Amino acid sequence: MSALTKAKGFKKSKSGTYLSMAATAFGAFGVAKRLKKARAENDTLVLIDATVSAAAIVTGLAILYRELKRLGDDDVLLG
């Protein structure tokens, strides 16, 4: 199996899914910072943008969690 084939398959692996979840969750810090700043400055447009971004992060994490369940994770915490 070539290295390129392994790299393409990594995204569909449990490790790749966990990594994607971590990267998505890390983006939440930036969104939280933008939300806080928008509230402090009463900037409605930035507040709406940050809220939509937060919804996208939640949706992305839900999709990744579903993918993780499909991979048959045996972790007790995930059910």
NUPA-950860 format. One record per residue: x, y, z negated of N, C-alpha, C in turn. Coordinates in steps of 0.001 Angstrom, whole numbers, padded with zeros to 6 digits, always signed. Last residue first. Layout:
<pts>
XYZXYZXYZ/...
</pts>
This chain:
<pts>
-021101+005266-023840-022362+004497-023805-022315+003426-022835/-018880+006701-024394-019653+007094-023221-020941+006295-023081/-017706+005487-026568-018231+006834-026733-019108+007274-025564/-016705+003074-025596-017863+003047-026482-018504+004424-026604/-015718+002538-022296-015526+003332-023493-016801+003370-024313/-015731+001304-019887-016121+000497-021055-015968+001263-022362/-016932+002487-016825-016093+002760-017993-016612+001996-019197/-017835+002164-014155-017922+001091-015129-017005+001289-016320/-018102+004041-012283-016848+003288-012241-016818+002193-013300/-020422+005261-013070-020475+004343-011920-019212+003498-011820/-019450+006936-015058-020345+005834-015430-020428+004804-014306/-018050+008714-013439-017321+007913-014415-018157+006711-014849/-020161+009913-012109-019181+009132-011342-018388+008216-012267/-021332+011258-014273-022085+010215-013566-021143+009315-012765/-019253+013040-014804-019649+012065-015827-020423+010920-015178/-019307+014555-012458-018121+013755-012766-018432+012693-013822/-021828+015749-012778-021567+014893-011615-020363+013998-011879/-021368+017229-015106-022417+016199-015085-022208+015236-013930/-019394+018993-014241-019073+018015-015289-020109+016891-015323/-020901+020460-012364-019728+019684-011950-019340+018636-012968/-022782+021672-014055-023222+020737-013024-022065+019856-012558/-021052+023287-015558-021881+022273-016226-022344+021227-015225/-020036+024894-013507-019129+024055-014300-019914+022938-014983/-022333+026208-012647-021603+025346-011711-020659+024408-012454/-022922+027690-014914-023871+026662-014478-023191+025692-013510/-020740+029411-014859-020892+028485-015985-021849+027360-015618/-021323+030838-012531-020108+030020-012587-020188+029003-013720/-023612+032155-013400-023715+031203-012284-022493+030285-012260/-022403+033730-015366-023445+032776-015736-023624+031720-014651/-020711+035334-013859-020122+034408-014831-021141+033355-015263/-022639+036780-012390-021637+035963-011712-021036+034917-012655/-023975+038120-014466-024705+037168-013618-023733+036230-012924/-021834+039686-015391-022514+038761-016292-023289+037703-015504/-021314+041260-013207-020284+040307-013632-020900+039261-014566/-023752+042705-013258-023361+041932-012086-022308+040881-012438/-023786+044036-015753-024794+043019-015426-024359+042133-014272/-021768+045008-018060-021690+044855-016605-022595+043695-016189/-021187+045827-020690-022555+045921-020157-022588+045877-018632/-018761+045238-021762-018801+046383-020850-020201+046629-020298/-019341+042980-023257-018755+044147-023929-018874+045405-023077/-020234+041234-021259-021145+041668-022325-020635+042941-022997/-017878+040913-019824-019051+041500-019168-020063+041993-020197/-016243+039639-021707-015867+040959-021198-017071+041657-020567/-017644+037209-022004-017406+038084-023160-017090+039511-022718/-017509+036197-019384-018799+036457-020032-018648+037444-021186/-014751+035892-019059-015474+036844-018210-016834+037193-018804/-014302+033896-020975-013615+035181-021108-014333+036255-020286/-015782+031830-019872-016154+032349-021192-015524+033724-021425/-014306+031407-017545-015689+031880-017440-016143+032473-018769/-011913+030454-018610-011924+031681-017827-013316+032276-017715/-012875+028105-019808-012222+029134-020618-012218+030481-019894/-013767+026522-017732-014764+027111-018633-014156+028209-019503/-011607+025369-016563-012173+026547-015915-013199+027253-016788/-011375+023106-018113-010396+024172-018312-010890+025475-017681/-013327+021504-016976-013553+022036-018320-012591+023188-018620/-011999+020879-014596-013271+021612-014564-013550+022255-015910/-009826+019460-015583-009598+020677-014799-010864+021526-014742/-011149+017318-016814-010312+018213-017606-010076+019532-016869/-012373+016118-014607-013199+016633-015701-012407+017632-016541/-010116+015336-013166-011046+016307-012586-011928+016932-013655/-009106+013447-014963-008307+014626-014627-009190+015720-014029/-011146+011534-014884-010823+012211-016147-010044+013503-015889/-010862+010799-012204-012106+011410-012660-011892+012150-013971/-008328+009661-012210-008590+010825-011374-009845+011560-011806/-008803+007490-013916-007817+008521-014273-008049+009800-013486/-010658+006041-012418-011030+006583-013733-010084+007699-014140/-010571+007027-008908-010219+006181-010044-010692+006822-011343/-010884+008695-006791-012007+007812-007097-011725+006886-008280/-008415+009905-006627-009575+010745-006917-010787+009895-007305/-006742+007834-005806-006651+008331-007183-007881+009141-007568/-006832+007282-003126-007668+006487-004002-007693+006991-005434/-004881+008993-002156-006273+009211-001750-007231+008455-002658/-002607+007813-003282-002982+009178-003675-004430+009470-003308/-002530+005377-001926-002715+005394-003375-003181+006761-003850/-002030+006335+000643-003264+005593+000381-003565+005567-001111/+000489+007439+000237-000612+008299+000654-001957+007625+000394/+002060+005224-000332+001868+006242-001373+000695+007154-001038/+000632+002141+000921+001483+003328+001013+001142+004327-000093/+000849-001179+000000+000000+000000+000000+000891+001238+000000/
</pts>
